[in-house]
């Protein structure tokens, strides 16, 4: 079981999880690496597969007042690992089976031949695509004559609903949506409403309309399985999902980054807790890091345009965050110049600006064997690769990337110089009348 430490009392942590299909295994690895270093999230936001990871994580992480019930709720990382085992397609034509690889000589040979397995894994991908036992099957209606005139999706996601209900039970949802638990994880998943084209925030806490961009809808009642499915309903593969009489598709169609939501959630939770000297930090799990190679042919053109569409754009919100901090500093200077009863200070905008807090942004980048896929893998689209070989490697890569990101943060931190003062001990001596004291 992955060791989970208690939350730090003076720190709020947010995990921002992107969409990317099978690349979401990397997010599991990153969260596992952070958990091993004692990190837990107070706020989790997600899109598509990131929404699924976020929902399972938030459902099983006990609040600090329930820290003695960790065994009852189960290890959050173990639950995520179990989910990913259920959605992994057990097709591995070239490597020896797992039980045989545990025998040391076979395991060493397999590890030495891993580059060869990587190059041949595209064959496993081709076989595994039409069917995922924990996620989808091809919809039989698509095989009927004239199906393009009445079908809107290629797959049936009933299996994904069943898998989610296995891991996010009614008890989990009741805990997650219990607003009396101030210290519960704040969860937000994002989906795109089809009719108006706006992003919708499904949250288990209250995000008021005037606190977010007008291009967004807000649903802050309760998180449901339908909300999570809606966030991952990517067309034309997965069907649209109806929530409260409205149809939704994948949140990644609007944007594949929930940094703005995570920033707002951290501030709302900080204001609710009202703890002095509270530090805020945000981990961005980048499945599509910014920057792509210039395409040299039509094949690369196809893959590059897709990656640019879904790449991490957190730098936009980080820049806005830095600008807002500058405005807050200006507001503090204004407050020092005018008397406290000035009507300017009672304005809602001034109060919000003055309450704005600094956030430490940490990016966990996708690295390892999936950061440099072969041409065939790019054409097949790594986000649909749920084969054993790829999922195992993505989890390992995520663990390493999280620990690397933490090490870089330590290296960036200002060094504290410790000044050691030599203390001379003085021996006290009691002198009686008539005695002489020798000088040393």
Secondary structure as GFF3:
##gff-version 3
##sequence-region A 1 440
A	DSSP	beta_strand	11	17	.	.	.	ID=ss1
A	DSSP	three_ten_helix	21	23	.	.	.	ID=ss2
A	DSSP	alpha_helix	24	36	.	.	.	ID=ss3
A	DSSP	beta_strand	43	47	.	.	.	ID=ss4
A	DSSP	alpha_helix	49	60	.	.	.	ID=ss5
A	DSSP	three_ten_helix	64	69	.	.	.	ID=ss6
A	DSSP	alpha_helix	70	73	.	.	.	ID=ss7
A	DSSP	alpha_helix	76	86	.	.	.	ID=ss8
A	DSSP	alpha_helix	98	101	.	.	.	ID=ss9
A	DSSP	alpha_helix	104	112	.	.	.	ID=ss10
A	DSSP	alpha_helix	114	128	.	.	.	ID=ss11
A	DSSP	beta_strand	131	132	.	.	.	ID=ss12
A	DSSP	beta_strand	136	138	.	.	.	ID=ss13
A	DSSP	three_ten_helix	140	143	.	.	.	ID=ss14
A	DSSP	three_ten_helix	147	149	.	.	.	ID=ss15
A	DSSP	beta_strand	155	156	.	.	.	ID=ss16
A	DSSP	alpha_helix	158	167	.	.	.	ID=ss17
A	DSSP	alpha_helix	170	176	.	.	.	ID=ss18
A	DSSP	beta_strand	186	193	.	.	.	ID=ss19
A	DSSP	beta_strand	199	203	.	.	.	ID=ss20
A	DSSP	three_ten_helix	209	211	.	.	.	ID=ss21
A	DSSP	beta_strand	216	219	.	.	.	ID=ss22
A	DSSP	alpha_helix	225	231	.	.	.	ID=ss23
A	DSSP	beta_strand	241	243	.	.	.	ID=ss24
A	DSSP	beta_strand	246	250	.	.	.	ID=ss25
A	DSSP	three_ten_helix	251	253	.	.	.	ID=ss26
A	DSSP	alpha_helix	259	273	.	.	.	ID=ss27
A	DSSP	beta_strand	279	286	.	.	.	ID=ss28
A	DSSP	alpha_helix	298	310	.	.	.	ID=ss29
A	DSSP	alpha_helix	314	337	.	.	.	ID=ss30
A	DSSP	three_ten_helix	343	346	.	.	.	ID=ss31
A	DSSP	alpha_helix	348	355	.	.	.	ID=ss32
A	DSSP	beta_strand	359	365	.	.	.	ID=ss33
A	DSSP	alpha_helix	375	380	.	.	.	ID=ss34
A	DSSP	three_ten_helix	382	384	.	.	.	ID=ss35
A	DSSP	alpha_helix	388	412	.	.	.	ID=ss36
###
